[in-house]
Amino acid sequence: MDNNIYMDCAATTPISDEVLQSMLPYLKEEYGNPSSIYDLGVDSAAALQRARQQIADVLACDPASIFFTSGGTESDNWAIIGTTELRKEQGRHIITTKLEHHAILHTCEYLEKKGYEVTYLDVDELGMVKMEHLIKALRPDTILVSIMSANNEIGTLEPIQQIGRILRGHSAFFHTDAVQAFGQIPIQPIELGIDLLSASSHKFHGPKGCGFLYMRKDLLLPSFLHGGKQESGRRAGTENVASIVGMGTAAEIAGKELVKNAQYKQKLRDYMIHRLETEIPYVHLNGSRYRRLPGNVNISIPGLDGETLVLMLDSEGICCSSGSACTSGQTEPSHVLRSIGLDDEVARGALRFTLSKNTKKSEVDYTVNKLKEIVQQLRKMHN
Ligand code: PLP
C-alpha cells in the first residue's frame, strides 16, 4: 500500500507521525479513566483539557465551547436534534440546503417524519446558496439554519460570513457542518456568528471515530447521549482519550500550518485543473473555480463512467473517488452533482481528487498522465 498515490483526502486522511506519537502513551501507560480521582485518571482528564484548548485555539473560542463526539455524523445529529429539543416551544421549521452531507439530510428527513418542516434551499450551478433564497425562507418559527462551510464533493465554499450576518437579526440558530473546512480554511465561529459547528478528526490527519461539536457559550444543547457526567454532563460515555489527544495534536498542527498548506494545495490544485482541462478533451470542472477548498479537484469526463475510472486508476496505484454510486446495477449520480444541475451523463463521469499537504507535484503529473491514457483507451473502445 506504500506506493499508493493518495488523492482522496475528503474521504479520510492518514494520521501524521506527530499525531500517532502523541496518542501512544494514552493507549499504554496512561490508561486511566478521566473520571477517576487518582493521579492516573487526573492525567487523562488533563490530556482531554489540553486537546480542548488546542481545538479552541484554532477556533479562537473558549475551550468550554468544545464537546467531544464520535465524529462529524454525531456532531451533526446532535446539533440538529438537540436544537429541536431545546427550542421546541419556538417553532418546528428548519432550513438547510440540497447539497449537505447525508449526516444532515437524513437527520432532517428523520425530523420531517416527526412533524418538523424542512426547507431545502437550492444552490446555483457552482454549488452556492443564494442569500435572497435564505432571507425568503426565514420565518418567525425557523429554529435552525444548517449550511455547510465547504462541500465534500465539489469543494464549494459557502458564504458563511454573509449567512452569519443575516442570522444576527433572527432568532434561528446557525449551525455549520465544517467537517471539510476545519483546519483547511480559517473559520472562527464567534466572529462569523456561528452558533454550532461540527468537525471530524479524520479529515485533518487525526484518528477516525472522533470529532467535536462547538456550541456558542451561552447556548447549551441538551445531552445527546444519556448516562454518566462526562463532557459537563452533556455527552455521556467514557471519553476516547487517545483519539481525542490525537485530534488535539492534529488540530494544533493544522491551525499552525493552515496558511502555508492552503497556499501549497491551492497551487497544486490549480495546476492539476489546468493540466486536466487543457490535455483531456471535454473535461468539465465541477463547482467554483475560485471559491473552492484548496485541495479539491472535481471534474467530469462526459460519456465515461466515474466508477470505472476510479477502478482503473486504482489499478495504477491511484486512490480517488467518483461522484456516483452503483445501486442495484445502475450508476446513480450523487445528490450534490444533481443539485448543481449537472445532467446525468456529465454527473456519471465525475471524478474527485482531494489533495493534501503531502501530495507531490510528481504525483499530480503521474495521475494526470495515467488518466489521459485511460480516457484515450476508453474513448477508443467506445468509438
Ligand atoms: N459532513 C461532511 C461534510 C463530511 O464530508 C463527512 C464525512 O465525509 C461527514 C459530515 C461525516 O463525518 P464522519 O465521517 O466523521 O462521521
Boltz pocket constraint, residues with backbone or C-beta under 6 A from the ligand:
constraints:
  - pocket:
      binder: B
      contacts: [[A, 10], [A, 11], [A, 70], [A, 71], [A, 72], [A, 73], [A, 74], [A, 76], [A, 101], [A, 103], [A, 148], [A, 150], [A, 151], [A, 152], [A, 177], [A, 179], [A, 180], [A, 199], [A, 200], [A, 201], [A, 209], [A, 210], [A, 211]]
      max_distance: 6.0
